[in-house]
Amino acid sequence: MFRQMTLGQYYPADSFIHKLDPRVKLFETLVFIIVLFLVNHPIGYILVTAWTIFIIALSKVPVSFMLRGLRGIVVLLVIAGLFNLFLTPGNALLTLGPLVISDAGLQNAILMTVRMIFLIVGSSVMTLTTTPNQLTDGLESALHPLSRLKVPVHEIAMMMSIALRFIPILIEETDKIMKAQMARGADFEQGNIIRRAKNMIPLLVPLFVSAFRRANDLALAMEARCYNGGEGRTKMKPLVYDRRDHISYVVICLFLAVLIAVHFMPGITF
């Protein structure tokens, strides 16, 4: 299950999206997230779906690999859907003992699940097409104006980059620990959800030990290389906008403008 998660992984390919400046991809992801929680019209969801398919096609990342990341959050999707389904007041459609399914609850459950799926897929496009180093440089450059307000921009970008880089490492470590314990008779697949959750507790201790050991090794390596923050540091490959980056900015802004116009369209809304 853990190997199915794609968040934080990089998929090498020679595509238009891979060649874009990381600042463009960060801006596109931010716009995409805003749009997801802005749309309330059927046309808006059609446009968001078309945009997602278009971006995935440009990235040349296999759809099967992209959708594989959703398997790891199925439980989260189910929980979010059930909470919206049963805890949203409205006109009752079905009563199951103390639980009531309302029209607003059914609508919110469907919309929240769809939004979370788009959110995971859209965010995965950025991480799958951007190396951790590029992501760090792009994030630091995008947040650079905040450095005038004494915000530690470089340190923030470095922490986010390290966190993203550690996600696939910790997933692989968890998978190894699970296989080692299964070889010793542990069972992680039998029983209900509560029993499975209890069976996962023995994984936490060795996983935390491994995470702290890796963090300590990384800190020692950075100190051995005389790392002392971002002040005075230069870039081996400074970020420079290309023609395709400017075109991408224009297309993204047009997409946002169209979705804002659709948001205020009269007619059917969710």
Secondary structure as the mmCIF struct_conf table of DSSP 4:
data_model
#
loop_
_struct_conf.conf_type_id
_struct_conf.id
_struct_conf.beg_label_comp_id
_struct_conf.beg_label_asym_id
_struct_conf.beg_label_seq_id
_struct_conf.end_label_comp_id
_struct_conf.end_label_asym_id
_struct_conf.end_label_seq_id
HELX_RH_3T_P HELX_RH_3T_P1 PHE A 2 GLN A 4
TURN_TY1_P TURN_TY1_P1 LEU A 7 GLY A 8
HELX_RH_AL_P HELX_RH_AL_P1 PHE A 16 LYS A 19
BEND BEND1 LEU A 20 LEU A 20
HELX_RH_AL_P HELX_RH_AL_P2 PRO A 22 LEU A 36
TURN_TY1_P TURN_TY1_P2 PHE A 37 LEU A 38
BEND BEND2 HIS A 41 HIS A 41
HELX_RH_AL_P HELX_RH_AL_P3 PRO A 42 SER A 59
TURN_TY1_P TURN_TY1_P3 LYS A 60 LYS A 60
HELX_RH_AL_P HELX_RH_AL_P4 VAL A 63 ARG A 68
TURN_TY1_P TURN_TY1_P4 GLY A 69 LEU A 70
HELX_RH_3T_P HELX_RH_3T_P2 ARG A 71 ILE A 73
HELX_RH_AL_P HELX_RH_AL_P5 VAL A 74 LEU A 87
BEND BEND3 THR A 88 THR A 88
BEND BEND4 GLY A 90 ASN A 91
STRN STRN1 ALA A 92 LEU A 96
TURN_TY1_P TURN_TY1_P5 GLY A 97 PRO A 98
STRN STRN2 LEU A 99 SER A 102
HELX_RH_AL_P HELX_RH_AL_P6 ASP A 103 LEU A 128
BEND BEND5 THR A 129 THR A 130
HELX_RH_AL_P HELX_RH_AL_P7 PRO A 132 ALA A 142
TURN_TY1_P TURN_TY1_P6 LEU A 143 LEU A 143
HELX_RH_3T_P HELX_RH_3T_P3 HIS A 144 LEU A 149
TURN_TY1_P TURN_TY1_P7 LYS A 150 LYS A 150
HELX_RH_AL_P HELX_RH_AL_P8 VAL A 153 ALA A 183
TURN_TY1_P TURN_TY1_P8 ARG A 184 GLY A 185
BEND BEND6 PHE A 188 GLY A 191
HELX_RH_AL_P HELX_RH_AL_P9 ILE A 193 ASN A 199
TURN_TY1_P TURN_TY1_P9 MET A 200 MET A 200
HELX_RH_AL_P HELX_RH_AL_P10 ILE A 201 ALA A 224
TURN_TY1_P TURN_TY1_P10 ARG A 225 CYS A 226
BEND BEND7 GLY A 230 GLY A 230
TURN_TY1_P TURN_TY1_P11 GLU A 231 GLY A 232
BEND BEND8 MET A 236 LYS A 237
HELX_RH_AL_P HELX_RH_AL_P11 ARG A 243 HIS A 263
TURN_TY1_P TURN_TY1_P12 PHE A 264 PHE A 264
BEND BEND9 PRO A 266 GLY A 267
#
